[in-house]
Structures are given as C-alpha cells and as structure tokens.
Amino acid sequence: MQLTLRGLALLLVTAPLLLAAFWWPGAVWAAALWLIACTAAFVADWQLAPKPGDWSLARRHDNRLSLAAQNLVEIDIDLHAGLRATPVWVRDTPPPTFGLDVAQPVLEAQVAPQQRTAVRYHLWPPRRGNFAFGDLYLRWESPAGLLRRQARFAAAGPVKVYPNLVDVRKYDLLLRRNRLWELGLRATRQLGAGNEFERLRDYTPDDEYRRINWKATARRGKPISVEYETERSQNIYALLDVGRMMRSPVGDVAKMDYAINAVLLLSYVAVQKGDRVGLLTFADTVLHTVAPRSGKAQFHRLLEQLYAVEGQRVEPHYGVAFGEFAARQHKRGLVLVFTDLTGSISTDALVAQMVRLRRQHLPLLVTVADPAINRLANQPIADSTSLYERTVAERVLAERRATLDRLRRQGVHTLDAPADELSVAVIDRYLAMKERMLI
C-alpha cells in the first residue's frame, strides 16, 4: 500500500491542529477526531478499491521476436469488479539486455470495469537466442484517490529472438499494396531487360530503341515499347563470414547479425521472385551449408539455420570457404559474400578468391560500414587523443576504399552500406542485377 498526495495532505491537516493546541487545548481533541475520520476514510477507500483477484493481466507479442528491430509488446488488463474507471500503472520485466522505446518502463492507463484495456511498448533485442520475460507488476488507485495498491502477476515465460522478421512482414505488406517505395525499394516487379514478354506500353524517352515494337507502332500510329519481365529460377548464393571481425558491434548489434538480417530478407524476396537460394557459413572452416532451392519451405530452412548461427573467435579462411563452394556449386549464379574488411589480415586472400569466383559466377562483396569510424575520421582535432583517433580512422577508411576499388577494377561488384541500411541496399542491388540481366 502507498499513500497518494491526496491521502498525505489529509493527514497533514493534523499538524496545524496540534500546533494550535499550544493556545487552545481543545485543538488536541479536534486533531484526534480528524485522525479517526482519516483512518475511517482510508479503511473505507481500501475496502472499496479493487482487490488483486479482481484483475487479470496477460502479455502478448510475436512468438519470435526480431533481431535489431522494434517489436511490439502489448499487455491486456481486465478489471472484473468495480463501478468506475481506475487509474493503473503497469511495469513489465523484459530481458535486461533489450532496449525499450520508453524512458520509464511504467505504462499508464485508465481501466473501466468489464472492459479490456491494452497498453503497449516496443522492445529492441540486440542478440539472437533464447531469453525470458519476468512477471508483471500492477499498481492501481483507490476510488477516493487516497491510496494505491500493488500486486504481482505471474507472467514469466521464454521468448526466442530470430533474425529480423519485422522487415520481412513489412516487405510482404507493402508488396501487396504496391508501396515498396516506403521501404526504400524500387518496384519489386522489375520490368525491362529480361526476355519474358510482359506487355506493350507507350514509348518514353528513356526507352532503348531496341524495345520499340514496330508492328504495334504502325498499327497505333505512335511509338510503342515492349516490356519484359526479368528471368526466374536463377541461383542466388549467400556466403556468410562469421569470423572474428564480423563479431565486432555497430552500436549494440554485431555486424554478423546485420548481415544475417540482410540474408534473411534477400532469401524471402528471391523466393518470391522464383529464384533458388542457398547458404554457406564459414570462419576458419565451413560451418553450415544449405543447398539452393526455391519455394517458401526454403525460406523457413534458412530462417532456422540463421537463427542458430554463432560467431567464431577466429580469422576467416577464404580459401577453404570458396574451395568448398566451388566444389558444391557449378551452376552460374549471383554469389553475395558478406564479410568485413576492417582489421582483417586476409584481405589479399579475399581479393584473389573473389576474382577467381568471377570466372564462373557473378560475385558481389557486401560489407557493413561502421558509422563510428566515419565519425572519428571527421572529428575536429582538439588534443593528441583526437588526433590519434582521427589518423587511425582515416587510415582504416583509406585501406577499405583501396580494397573495394581494387575489386571493382577487376570486375567484382561491391556494396558497402551502413548497418541500418544494409538489408534494403542488398535487395536493391539484387533487383537491379536481375533487371540488367547480369545474373
């Protein structure tokens, strides 16, 4: 039980009455009567307030929370007795490492009897794996507002954090509404450079002359262009480095986890496009492989595989990984290699393997840019420490740019994107490559 400001103010009225007793002895009796009246009011207010058994609380959220995304959590509150709306305060106990979207984890509401009320907040999990929620705590105010009661409600339970399914659902929703631009993507149905006929439409100045359908142009008396749909059933391979440097964080989330989110969204979009998607994870050895297949079942296979991926405290061995891939996959496809260049001692080996991969496949090197390094490289020099930090950051960025330029000069495609934009950037590049018939 806790006194409210109103209840405390009632009790403090006795203070001036007791002070007045120095001049008027009858004030002591007045103070005593006032205390008796306050006690009766508190007891009556306590009795009229809802009891712990009058409440029901339940937490609702997705069975699988998404890594590095805002996950909605709702708490349903039911009041089974009473005659008036009751002010309540709810405190949840999510896993301690999760980020919250509220400064204080206490949620307020007005709950009417026999009417369900929901309060909500968002969680931001920085790690994959198994976690657990604790119990729920509810505090409510008495009818006269003199007291607050509190109770604990059993709600502890496990929860799993998977790669980012929020972006997958968002993509699916926006695809159905034809509003993919809200996600930062171009139209998902890429028309233009394929070889499957899609439709005829009016010519635009950006169209190539070879797209003009001269028979339709003659019939309609105006230039008419042909649109083609991009080819389907192509092979998409994701090679995911889970070695030492991919464990380094960007903010609270490891680069590897940002790459995992990108692989998951890529696999979902590629499966929707009718392509076959495969996966290979590696560090100093090849850890897991998933043969390329099409269909929704393949997406779920990849989801379960990516959920179980763990980072390794070793340097990646690109020769072993690329050799294993070459032995398993002979059909040409788009090969996305997710790795890190910062601090790696195997950059030359990576460049050599990417160039060799180009002989049979279309390689795309995907790296995660760290905004902290960019910030240090552009910070003003105030002392010797900032000078040292800026010099080192500039050198790291220069070496990174040199490696990427070296790869591009040898015909290897590269993509260096900020962590929070990586998934969308990967999908955009994949769609652009399909449109240009590079795969």
N, C-alpha and C positions, 0 to 999 in steps of 0.2 A: 504494500500500500504506500501511496505517496500523496502528500498534501499538494493541492494546487495553490496558485497565488490567491485565489478567492478564499479558499479554506484558511490559508495562513493569515490573510487580512482579518478574517473573523476572530481568530484567536488573538491577534494583536490588539483588538479593541480593549481587551482586559488591561493592557499596560496603562493607558491613561486613567482607567478607573482605580487601579491600585495606587497610582501616583496621587490621585485626588484624595485618597484615604488619609494623607498627612493633614489635610484641612477639614475633611468631612468623614468621620468614622463610618458612616453608613455606606460609603462607597465600596467597602470590603464586601458587604453583602451583595451589592449590585454586581461586583466582579464575579462573585461566586455564582450568582444566578445566571450571569451571562455564560460562564463556563459550562454550567449544567445544560443551558439551552444549546450551546455549541455542540456539546457531546451528544445530545439527543439528535441534533441535526446531522452530525456525522454518522451516527448509527443508522438513522433512517435512510440517509443517502447511500450508505454501504449496502443496506438490505435491498434497496430499490435498484441498485446497479446490476447489470447482467453478471451472472456467475461464469466461471471458466467453462463449465459444462454447457453453457448456452452458445458457445462459439464453436465454429468449425473452420479450420484453415487448411488449404491444400496448395501446393506449389505445382505449376505447370510450365514445361519447357520441352524443347525437342529431345527425343531420345538420344540423339547425337548432337552435341554442341560442336560448333565450327571453330577451328583454329584461327586466331588473329582476325576475328570478325565480331561484330556486335550481335549477341544472341539474346533474344527476348525471353525474359522470365516473368511469369505472371503468378500472383498469389490471390487465390479466391478466398473471400471472407464471407461467412454466413453467420447471421445472428438469428437464433431460433426463438428468442423471447424478448419482451420489451414493448414499449409503446411509442418510442421516439428514436430519431436518428442519433447515433452515438459516435462521437469523435474517437478515432482509433489511430494508433501508431504501430507499425509493423517493422520488425527488424529480421532480416534473413541472415543466414550464415553460409555464404557460398565458400568454395575452396579459397583459402587465403591468398593464393598467388594470382587469382583472377582480378582483372581490372573492372571497376564499376563506373557507370556513366553518371553517378550521383555523388556529390561531395560527402553527404552523410548517408549511410546505408539504412536510414529510417524513413519509411514511407507513410504518408498521412492520408486519411480518407474519412468520409462520413458514411457510416453503415446503417441502413434502415432495416428494421426487423423484417424477417421473411423475404429478404431481397438480397441476392448475391451481389457483392461488390468486388471488383478486381483492381489491384494495384500492380504496377509493372515497373520493371527496370531492365537494364541491359548489362550483360557480362561480356568481358573481352578476355578469352583464355589465351595465354601466351605459349602453351605447351600442348602437345598431343598426349593422350594416355588416359589412365583411369583416375578419377577423382571422386570426391564425395561432398554432398551438401550436409549441413548440420540441421538442427531444429529451427523452428520459427518461434519468435517471441512477439506477443501482442500486449499492448498497453491500451486501456480504454478509460474514458472519463465517466464519472457517475452522473446521474440525471441533473443534480443541482450544481455540478461542476466543482464540488468541494474536494473530491478525492480522485485518484487514479489507481486502478488495479492492474495487475500484470500477471500473465500466465505464459507458460512454455508449452508448445505443441509439438509433438513428435513428428518430424518430417525428414529425418536423416535418410539419405539414400545415395547410391553410387550414380555417377554420370561419366560418360565417355566423351572425350574430345577428339573429333576426327578432323581431317583436312577440310578446308573451307567449303561446306555445302551451302552456305548462305548465298555465295556468288553463283553457284550452280542453279539454285532455285530462282534467283533474280534473273539470270540469263534466260531461263525457261519461260518465266512470266513475261519478260519484255519481248522475247521472240514471238510469243503468241499475240502480243499486242502490236507487233511491228514497231517497237520503240527502243531498239537496241542502242540508239544514239545516246540514251540516258546512261548507259553503262560505259560510254566512250568508244563503242564499236561502230564500224560501218555496218551496212545492211548485211545480215547473215547469209542471205541467198545471193551469192556472188554470180553475177551475170557478166559475160563479156568474152573471155578468152578461151573458154572451153570448146568442146566440139559437139556437145549435145544441143540440138536446136531447142530454143525456149519460146521465142515469139518474134513477131515483127513490130516495129515501132517507128515513129518519125525520126528522121536523121537529126542529129545535133552536131554542132561544130567540133566537138571533141571526139567524134567517132572517126575511126580509121576508114579509109576508102574501101578497103577490102571487106568491110562489114556491110557495104551497100548491096541490097538485093535489087538488081537492075530490072528484073521482070516485074516485081511489085512496084518499083518506081515508075515503070512505063504504064502500068495499069492505073495507078492512082494520080499520076501527074505531078508527084512531088517526091523528093528523096526519101527512101525507106531503108532503115537499117535492120540487120538481123542481130538478135541477142542469143547467146549460147550459155548454157548452164555449165558450171565447172564440173570436171570429171569426179566420179565417185569411186569407192573401193580402192583407194590408194593406201599405201603403208605409211604410218606415222610411228616413229620410234622415239622414245624418251630415254636418254641415258642420264641418270641422276647420280651425281657425286655426293656421297655422304661422309666424306673425309673430314680432316681436321679443320680446314678453313671454312667449310660450309657450316660448321657448328658455331661460328662467331655470330654474335647477335647484331641485329639492326633494331635499336630500341630494346624491346623485351623479347623479340622473336628472332630465332636463328634464321640465317639465310637459307638453310636447308628447308625449313618449314615454309618460307615464302615460295621456294621452288616447288615444293610438294603441292601447295595450293594451285600454282600455275599448271603443273602437270595434270592435276585433277580436272580443272576447268577445261584444259585443252582436250583431255580424253572425252569429256562429255560433249563438247562441241564437235569434235571429229567423229564420234559415234553418230551424232545427229546428222552429220554430213554423209554418212555411209562409209567412212574410212575405217581401216583397221588400225588399231592402236596397240603398241607393245611397250614394255618397260624393262629396263635393266638398271639395277642399283649397284654401286661399286664404291670401294675405298681402295685398299691395297690389293683386294681380291674382289671378284664378282660375288655379290651377296644374294641377289634375287633376280630372277628373270620371269617375265610374263610374255608368252608368245603373242604376236599381233593377231587380233581377231576383231570382228565387228559386232555390233549389237549391244543392247543395254546390259546384258549379262557381263560383258567385258568391262563395262564401266564399274560395275559392282566388284568385280575381281580386283581391279586396280585400286578401288577405294579401300578394300580390306588390306591390300598389300601396302599401300601408302600409309595406312593407319599404324602399321606395325614397324615401319622403318625407324631405325635408330642410328644416330650419328656415331662415327668411329673416330677415335683419337689418333689417327694415322694419316700419313700423306697419301693421296690417291696415286694409284699406279695406272696411268692411262694406257700403257702398252698392254697390260693384262686385260683391261676392260674392253678396249677396242678390238683386241685379238679375239676375245670370246664373242663379241658382237659379230665380227666378220665371219666367224665360223658358223654362227647360227642363222644369220640373215643374209640371203643372197639377192633377194628381190629389191630393186631400187625403191627408195622411199625418202621421206623427209626425216632427218635424224637431228633431234634437238638435244644438245649436250648442255646440261645445267651444271655449272661449276663456278669456281671463284679464282680470280687471278691475283688478288691481293695477298702478298706474303708467300705465294707458292714457290717452291723450289723446282717445280716440274713444268714450268711454262714452255720451255723448248720442246719437251716431250709432247705436250698438249698440241702445240702448233704442228708438229710433224704428223701426229695422228690425225688431226683434223684435215690436213692437206691430203693425206693418204685416203681418208674416208671419202673425199670428194671424187675420187675416180669412179666410184660405183653409186654413191648416194648424193643427196643434197644436204650438206651439213649446215647447221645453224647453231652457233655458240651463244648460249644465253647466260649472262652474268648479272648479278644483283649489285646495283650501285648503292654505296653507303653514304647517306647524306651527311653523316658526321665527318667523314673525310673531306667532303666538299666544303663543309663549314669551316673546318680547320685550315684548309688551303686558302680561304678567303678572309680569314680573321685579321683584324689590324694587329700590327706588331706593337706591343706595349712593354714587353720585357724579354729577357733571354728565353724564358719558357715558351712564350707565344711564338718567338722567332724559331725556336727549335721545332715546335709542333707544326708550324706552317711550312717549314722547309721539308720536313719528312712527308707531310700530306701532299705537297706539290710533287715530290719525287715519286710517291706511290701512284698518283694520278697520271703522271707523265709516263711511267712504265706501263700502266694499264692501257693508256691510249696507244702507245707504241705497239704493244702486242696485238690490240684489236686492228690497228692499221695494217700490221704485217699480215694478219689473217685475211683481211679484205683484199689486199693486193694479190693474194694467191687464190682468190676466188671463193673464199669461205665467207658465208653470211654471218653477221654478228648482231647481237641485240644486247645492249647494256641499259637496263631500266631501273628506276628507283624501286625499292622493295614494295611500296604500297601500290605501285602501278604495274607490277610485273605481270600479273595474270592477264590483264587487258592487253598489254603490249604483246604478249606471246600470241594471244588469239588474233589480234590484228595482223601480225606478221604471217601467221599460218594462213589466214584468209587471203591475204594479199598474194602469197606464193601460189595458192591454188588458182586465184584469178589469172595470174600471169603464166599459168601452166609450167611453172618451174619444177614441180614435183614429177 
